[in-house]
Amino acid sequence: MLDSRFKGLLALHGCVIVLVLPLLFFVLAAIGVEVTGRLEYDLINWPLYITGLVASGAIFFNFYPLLGSSVSAHDRAKVFQVTNLQIFILVLILFAIIFATKDQSISRVFIGLYLLSAYLALFSMNMFLPEWISRHVLGGKNTRACLVVGTTASCSRIAEWLRSKQALGINVIGLLNFDEKEVHPVDIPLLGDVSRLRETIREQGVNQIILLETRHSKEWVKEILEAAEEEGCQILIFNPWAEYFDYPLISVKDGPHTFFTLREEPLESPLNRLIKRLLDLAVAVPVVFLILPVMIPVVWCFQRRQSPGPVFFKQIRRGYNRREFVLYKFRTMHVRRKGDEARQATRHDPRVYPFGEFMRRTSIDELPQFLNVLKGEMSVVGPRPHLPEHDRIFSQDVKIYPQRHFVKPGLTGLAQCKGFRGEITDVELLRQRVHYDLEYINEWSVWMDLEIMLRTVRMVIHPPSSAY
């Protein structure tokens, strides 16, 4: 029930945006014609542009789940993420229309003003519209009077979750508990013992029950379910297994059986893998055949003057399913003694020659890794690959570290975009990197890959302080 309400809420949010995009286009065009005189109605290809804007709005439906499960407390960073993805699609489609039709009559100033206005409108709607819709659509007569059945201890553990669902029209009226040796403080009224279940349902007008405890008794649960059904109440059953794990459990329905897993892993889908591979090739092929042939002689010239030796640096790394492969980079250090390869580069490392330092700071040294992408050993976006020796050490420090190998390693990743790149100096830094790597694996989408690529380009132009 809650899932249906939330998905429906986001669908309404998306429908409003589909209507607002062409409406905003028309309003700005009318201002351009009637006020400034810079546009003419007849020179605008209305059917094509309106179709493009509606198509953009339809694509946006893929982004709204990223806003989070609480419509009343959107994370501003997530709102920025969704809005940036929306504007990226809008720019892509509008400029595709302009270039495909060679439209010389449409004002570039008008298009720029429209995109700026759309960004502000989309950000505002992503931030405030879901809560407004919820208040007017799910409030009033659509509010659910909710009764919690369980112990005060179990109720206190989900108290924050209960508060977050008020925006979905869930009004928690109280808790019915069974005999406890120790009563924990809770923020909702205690309405008595479970023996008063039917009486409480009738007195309080309850139409939603959240069952937190099973008491390890099939008969007791059956009794609660029968009361809910006969009194016309929907029931939501809490999953107690979640308390045994440090991660949220994801239910998997297969035939008559229900299982739980720790992560969804979107890249287990063959279709998603194909999409990601095509995106990798779309980026890698131009780099390998157009950019690398130009960069190799440039790097060779600097190396010949500052640090004679091979152009490329090759090293064994571990990738998908812990398979080892040879990683390629432009050599940024003086030719080293054998056994020195496992040492991480440090700030002002004497092993790095001057142009090598520039390449490391701007990530130019990573360009040959597009050969690894072309060979299928790496992806453009993914967890960074490390030496087998480092993998063993890091696995001892952070137990969940090996789960990074569920996907192909990448030239860049979510952790790097969050500022975690370069030397790993302590366990906490490693733990945060692994956290973002696993977040990427669990929440992968093609839009996430595109956003990470764009943010990486920005970081190459303006390298962070950790780039050395």
ROMI-275761 format. One record per atom (N, C-alpha, C): x, y, z. Coordinates in pm, whole numbers, plus 50000, padded with zeros to 5 digits. Last residue first. Example, Ala and Ser with C-alpha at 12.3 -4.5 7.8 and 13.67 -1.06 7.14 Angstrom:
BEGIN
512854977550708513674989450714512905000350787513194943150780512304955050780513204967050780
END
This chain:
BEGIN
547365137249282548835137949272549385124049248544565150849391545105145749264546605147949259543525162749610543985148849629544575142949501542535186949528543825186949597544405173049614541105181849195541045183949341542435183049402541335199948882541695188448965541585191649115539425210248657539755216348787540105205048885539395192248446539655206348418540085213548545538765168948580539995169248501540395183748473536325175548689537445173548781538775173348707534755176348458534925188548536536115187448631534885149348390535435159348298535695172448372533465139048608534875135748593535565145648500530915147748559531595152948678533095150248672530395132448331530395147048323531135153248441530525106248441531435110348333531535125548323528415107348623529785105548673530795109648568526255109848443526535120548539527965119648591526415085348309526575097848234526915109448328525925067448521527185066948446527445080048374523315075148585524375076748684525735076548617522025067148354522075081448386523145084248491522175040048370522925046448262523045061448288522685030248711521795033248599522645040048492523185013749021523635017148885522465020348794522995008749290522055018249232522395022049089524944990349367523554987849404522564996549327527325001449271526924988149227525434985749251527355025849416527295025949270526795012449217527595016249674526405023949639526245024449488530115005149655528974996149670527665003349641531615028849633531715018549529530495009249534531005041549873530515047449748530605037549633532265023350053530845026750067530285032249936534905024449972534165012049950532665014649960535495050550062535605046949920534765034649888535165047050336534265056150264534315053550114537265029250391535885025250418534895034150343539505044750330539205032850250537745028750267539285063250536539255067850397538915056350304539635046050753538375053250737538205058550595542275037450724541185027850706539865034950683544405060050532543895054050655542675045450624545305067150277546195069350392545705063050521545525062049951544695057550063545555057550188545975086949699546565078249801545545074749910543265091549466544665092849508545035083049617539985101149582540915096149481542325097949533537175111149667538045100749723538885094749611535315128949567536565134449619537525124149676533205118849439532935124149573534205129349640534335108249216533565120549200533225126949334535425085149329536345095449279535605108849263533085070849385533975074849495534905086049451532055066149128531325074849220532205079749333534875066748897533765060748970533095070849061536975058148616536495067348718535295060948785537635035048492538615045748490538275056348594536575005448683536415016548592537575026448594535914969448690536514981748742536424992848638532734952748664534044956248606534604968748672531364939648974531264946348843532664948948790532074927049204530854922349139530664928549002534204936449347534524928649227533284922849159533364947549579533614956749468533834949149337533424928549770532174929649694532294939849580535804930149915535764921549795534494922849712535074947850140535844952650025535734943649902533954940850375533084940250258533794944850131535994944850565535574931250531534734930350404538764962950561537324964950538536764951950483541254950850619540844963050689539344965550679541394928950451541564926850595541074938850675541154940850205540104931550247540194928550397543534954950185542294962450203541154953550251545324933350143545464942050261544144949250289544374922749899544464914250019544534922650146544614945049731543304938849754543314930449881547344948549725546534958449796545144952949824547994926149569548544927349704547744937349787546694931749328546274920149409546774920949552546024967249296546954955949288546414944249370542714977549190543924978549270544814966349246540404997549000541094984949026542374987049105537575016649114538955016649064539625003349097534265008349012535265009349119536675008649061533225027248716533205015648805534205017548918533155036548378532745039748515532665026948597534235023248159534575037348179534275041348324535534990948253534454999448207534905013948225537794964648149537364975548235536154982348174538004944847963538534942048098538094952548199537354949747702536304944347788536774941047929539044962647531539214948047543538154941647632538264988847580538004983147448538104967847452539304991747836537854992547815537484985947683542004990147781541404979847866539884979647852542175013647634542485000847568541904989247648541725031947827540635029947731540905017647644544095034147952543165024348008541925022647922545495055347840545675041947783544735031347840544635077148019544065075347884544295061447825545825082548260544825071848258544315068648117547415104648238548095091648244547125080048236545695125648267546075121948130546735108148129544965135748513544465122348477544775118448333546135158348607545055160248510544455147148460548065147448777547125157348830545925159148738549495130848607548765124948719547705134748770550635149448430549715139348379548885133248491552285163848608551185170648538550155160448488554055143548677553235149648781552045156948720555255139348432554465128548492553545133848600556715162048404555545160548318554655149248367558645156248626557775168148619556535166548529558495122148763559185132748690558185144148662558315106249074557515111848964558295123048896559815099549292559835090149179559135095749056559305117349493560525119349411560605110049292556115130649538556875118049532558095119949442554335150249620555725153849592556635141449592552315126549787552465140349743553955143849731552855092649665552585102449769552755116549711551745061649535552345074749510551915084449620552335030849707551425041049656552185054149636554255003149609554215015349689553275025549626554464982649429553314982349520553214994749607556824985049284555564988349219554394989549316559234977149369558834990449412557424993949364559994953949257559504953049393559024966349448562684967349071561694956749085561304955449232562945002949045563504989849082562374979749095561625021748765561815018248906562455004648924561945050348574562005035748571562445030848708559955076748715561215071748661561185056548664556435078648636557565078048729558825073748656554465076548452554615089648515555795090048612553495060948156554455060548268554665074648321550085057248096551305064048057552235064248178548885023648152548905037848184550115044148115546994993548158547915002448086547765016848134546874962548329546364976148317547434984948251546134929848273547234939448262546634953248236544234911748523544454916548387545604926748390542514886448711543654895448693543804899248546539304885348857540204881048749541314891248732537364890749044538754889549090539714884448983535034897248909535174883748965536614880349005536784922748742535514915648759535744901248803540124926348853538884932248807537674924048839543354935648962542224926448972540944933548931546404940948770545324945248860544234934648864549734944748686548654935148709547654941048807550794970448461550734964848596549544955348608552834991748268551914980348272551974974148412553235022148117553465014948241552405003948248554665033547808553565028247889554065021748017557155041447713556045051047717554965046547814560255033047878559045029347803557945039747819562725059747893562205046547928560955043647847563895090148040563915080147932563435066447982562685116748150562805103548213562775092748105562865140948005562845141148152563075127648218562995136147729563765147047786563905145847938561345114347692562705113447641563595124247702558925123847792559645113347864561095112647820558215142147594558495146947730559285136547809557885123947378558855135047369559225140247508555835107047470557165101347442558235112347439553675124447475554185119047601555605113747582553425128247196553635139747285554255135047417552935102447094554205109147061554485121347150550345098247235551515089447254552825096347214548385116447152549015118047283550295109747299547515107846904548115121146916548915122347044546485082246952547555083746852548235097446857544445089447150545675082347188546785083647083542375101846994543145109347094544475102547127541405082846803541595096946769542515104346865541185056946900541575058746759541805073346721540545059047173541615050047130542095053346989538375077347172539595080347247540765072047194536385064647014536975077346970538285080647043536075040547183536515039747043537085053246994535075048347439536435043147424536935043647280532395056947411533415066147465534825061547429531125035447299530865048747241531895058947289531865015147474532445015447339532275029047274530275022047698531745021247707532395022447571527725019147587528165032347632529685032847645527764991647545527625000647429528065014847465527914983147812528994979947719528954989047597525464991947913526704997347969527874994847874523734976047761523654990647752524954996947801524524950547848524674954247706524654969347691523794951748116525204949748081525464953747936521044954148091521804965348149523294964048116520514928647984520184940747907520974952647959521274911048188522004910948060521744923447977521514921948521520624920948405521444921048276523374927848703523154913648681522234911348562523324954948742524174950048632524174934848621521784959248972521164961048840521994955448726521774948249260522764946049154522134947049014520414947949506519694944749382520634941549267521414932349816521504942949715520854938249585520874912049992521424924350047521504935649945517704894449979519084896449938519564909949990515304869650055515864882750081517304883050034512424853649899513784853749953514184868149982509544834749874510084848249892511444847349960507854812449647508794815149755509254829749755506374805249431505654806249559506554810449675508354824649212507314814549225506584816249358510114846149384510364836249279509374824849297510904877749492509794868249476510084859049359512934892149720512954886449586511854875849579513574921649909512814909349889512844905249742516434932850061515604934449942514894921149917517404948350366517144936250289516194939150173519984971550440518554969250416518364956950328522634959150651522164964850526520664962750514523434945350868523814959450866523324966550741521054922551016521984926550911522264941450920519064916651190520264908351197521344912651099516904931951135517664935251255518964927451265515624920550920516474932150895517344935651015513874901351007515214896950967516164908850950511354911451051512294911351165513714907451127509404931750867510364920950845511404920950958505954937650943507344941650954508264929550936503174939150742503924930550833505404934250827500194955950732501574956750685502424949350788496814954250632497864950450727499244950850660493674971450639494844966750566495954963750666490604961350786491874968450798492924962650703488004950350847488244958750729489504967150736487604932051040487294945951076487594955650961488474908750923487064909750960486644923950995491224914150889490364911550773488904913750807492104917351153492304927951055491344926250937491474892551269490854904851322490954916151220493154876051117491694874251109490974886751159495664885351200495254886651060493744885451045495674878051470495784892151432495274894251290495534850051442494504857251516494484872051479497914844351315496654841551246495494849051311499704850551518499694858651396498384856851321499074829451695498904843351737498844852651617499714807051544498334808951586498084823551626502454809351515501614809951396500164812851433504714825851701503494817951714502624820051591506744843451753507094829751712505894820351726505834868351777505884860651902506204845951875505874886651575505174873951548505034865351674505594922251552506054910151621505234897951580504434943151411505884943151430506424930151487502044952851187502394942051279503904940751290500024979051144501404975151119501794965051227496894984350994497624978451106499044975251061494335006750912495675001850876496374996651001492035017451007491935010250879493295005550828490275025851303491525021151243491255014151109488565040051474488365040451329489605036051253488745037151745489625046951683489445048251531486845017051805486805029951876487565040751800487564995551638486255001751625486215015551688490184990151726489924992651583488605000051566489754984351996490494996451957490255000051812488394959851976487754971252041488414984352000490324943651861489074946551789488374958851846492414945452070492614948651928491314952451858492834940552335491854950852302491894954352153494934923352356493604917552378492504927452343497184938652347496684933352220495294927152235496694966452578497174953152542496544948452411497075002152519496714990352595497304977652541497985023452380496535021752386496105009152460500315047952406500095033752436498615031752461501085072152150500285067952267500235052752282504565076152057503155074752022502385069352143507195076252128506575089252106505095088352072508295055452404507935057552263507165070552251510495038452623509745050852591509505052052441509875003652688510745014252636509915026752607509434982152953508734990952860509655002352819510144949153021510714962653020510024970952914508504927652996509194929453125509744943653136505284929852846506734931652837507314933152976502434918152681503164918852808504664919552787501974937552380501694926152467502664926552584500474968752271501604959952298501154947852379499464991052034498964980352120500124970752144499875025451984500505012151989499735003052083498415050851762498905045151886499465031151870497965063751522497145067851637497635061751768499585076751254499745066551357499005071251483498575082150944498425088651074498455077851184499765085850634499725075750740499715082950875500185101650408498825100150460498675089450566502765105150348502025096350258500615093550311503765119750555503565126850428502815118350327504195100450744503045109250763502725116750634506505086550718505385082250635504135090650654508315095850905508555099350764507385095850674507385083951139507245098451121507395102450975508165057551092506735060851106506505075751084510955060251097510285056150973508805059750978511325066451365511705076251263511025073151131510435042351486509755055051513510055065551406511425017251483510905022251355510215035751372512265013051743513255011251635512755016651502509995015651897510985026451905512005025351792508764991251841508155003551791509165015051792510334973051977510294972251830509714984951770509784982252240511164981652189511174981552037507094979052273507604992752272509024993152217505884953952041506444958152169506914972752158502814955251855504124949751883504594954052021501064972751620500934961451712502314955251731499745004251545500954996051551500754985151656497355016951328497585011251462498795002151456496365045251145497265033751157497475029751302494225057950924494405057051069495145044051099495165074350633494995061150695495225062150845493515099050439494465095750545494125082150606491595107250264492475096450219493515092450324490335129150370489615116350373490485104550331493375145250433491925145450449491315131650457495945135750191495455140550319493945139650328496705129549938496695118650034496245122950173496465153949803495875141849745495725130649849497665174249947496345176849891495665164249837500095163550035499235170350132497815171950078501185153949795500835144749903499845151050000501685177749658500715168249603500235158749713503655188349832502405195649808501325186349754505665169049809505035171249939503705178549923506305171549531505785158949586505085160749721507205199849511505945195149452505445181949511509745206649614508535209549692507245203249640511885197449454512085199949597510765200349673510975195949196511545183849256511665185249408510265223049164509235212649165509755199649227512785235649173511735239249269510675228349278514065223248954514625222049089513555224949195512375231448744512515217248777513065215348917512725259448748511395253748769511495239048811515475261648695514935267048820513575261048852515515249148440516325243948551515765248648685513825265548291513445251548315514225245748432515345288748281514045288948350513585274948383517495278848128517725284348262516425284348343516145271547894516855261347972517135266148114515165296747809514235285947841514915275347928517505310447758516625315347864515645304447907518445294947541519235296047664518385300447782516385299647357516635285947403517435286147534516685327647325515435322147376515645308047431519225328447213519015335047342517735329647407518735316346974519605309147070519475315247209515595315346818516595323746885517405315546984514985299146515514805299146659515935306846726515865298946253514915309346293514735310046444517415278146180518105290946194517185301746251517595244846216516665255846247517445268646274518305219746121519065231646081518225244246098517195197346219516345204946126517055217346071519315188446377518725179246279517905186746174519835210146547520855205946449520265196946341517395212046693517945223646622518925219446513517145186146800516115191446709516675202946626519415185546959519275175546853518235180246750518825205447141519905207947046519885197646931516695192347275516475205147207517565207947104517955168647375516835167847281516635180947207520035178747541520305168947436519205168947330518645194847723519635200847632519885191647513517145174547851516475185647783517415192347682519125158647964518245152847863517575163947782520205177948142521055171448043520205165647929518015183248303518505193748214519405187948106517855158548438516735163448358517205173948257520295157648574519985147448474518865152048382519915179648744521005179848646520785169548536517775170148899517595181848814518685182748708518985148649035517855146148944517675157848848520975162949180521335151949091520235149548988519465180849335520415185949235520745175149133518185161649492517375170449405518265176449297520345151349628519615142649535518755150749441521035173649781522015168249686521325159249584518785176649945519065186849843520055181849738516535151750011517945155050021518275164849909513285158950126514175155750015515605160250045511085152150315512455156150352513435152450242508685142750230508665154750312510055159850347508915119250100508515130650018508575143650097511255095150117510555104650204510215117150124512755079949945511465074549986510675083950076514375096949665514305090949798512895087249835514935105349412514645115749511514575110149652515115084349241516365088749303516135099249411512615081249125512935072949242514225077049312512865099648901512195103649025512435094449143513985090848660514855097348760514195099248896512195081348479513225072048526514035077748642510705103048405510085093748499511105083848554512045116548203512305120648341511725110848443510945107847967512215101848008512505104848156508745125247957508515110847972509785103648018510015149847916509265147548040508985132848065510965145047656511895147147767511225144347900508525143847520509375131847524510415133047637507735170347552506925159647613507735146747623509745182447400509625185547542508805174947615509265171747143510545169547209510475171947359506705181847095506915167347101508215164047174507325208947086506425204047192506575188947208508965209346856509515213146987508635208147101507165200346656508425193246682508965196546821504965218346660504765203946682506055196646721506325244746619505635240946742505475225846760508765259346505508215246246467507545240146591508405293346461508695282846559508015269946515507545312646292508875307446267509285296346365505075321646376505115313346255506485307046232505655338346596504985325546617505185316146498508835352846627507575352546554506975338746568510855373346849510395360646793509115362646713511325398446942512475391246886512085377846823509515413947079509465414146934510595406846866509145415847351510445419947296510435421047144506315409947376506995420347454508265425247385505375390547197504515401847231505265413347298507565371947163506815377647049506135390747087508545366247417509485369947310508795376447193506205358747544506905370947590507865375847481505735335347400504755346347393505385359447438507925320147483507805323747342506835335447325507295317247751508505324747715508465329047568504915301847718504885314747789506095323247751505855278547585504865287347520504865301247585507585267947777508085271147643507155281147574505805262947984506865272748005507445277247871504335242547858503665254947898504685266147919506175221747824505695229047704504995242147739506625217548117507705219948020507215226947893504185211648247504845224448272505885227548165503475185448173502625196648132503345210148143505545170948289505295169348145504435180848093505125177948557506315183048488506165181848336502795163748610502775178248621503955184248544503775137748579502745142548487502675157848490505535135448798506055134948661505065140448560503685136549009504765146449001505315147248858502315113148956501615125948946502625137448932504415095249011503825095548877503065108648855504875099549280505925103249185505385103949042502425089049372502785102949400503845107849302502635062649298501585070949240501865085649257504735054749463504905054349318503865062949248503475058549716504695065849681504905066149530501275041149703501075055449726502295063449680502605016749667501685021649563501435036549578503985015049909504735015549784503875021049671501875012950090502755024650095503515026249965500824988050000500005000050000500865012650000
END
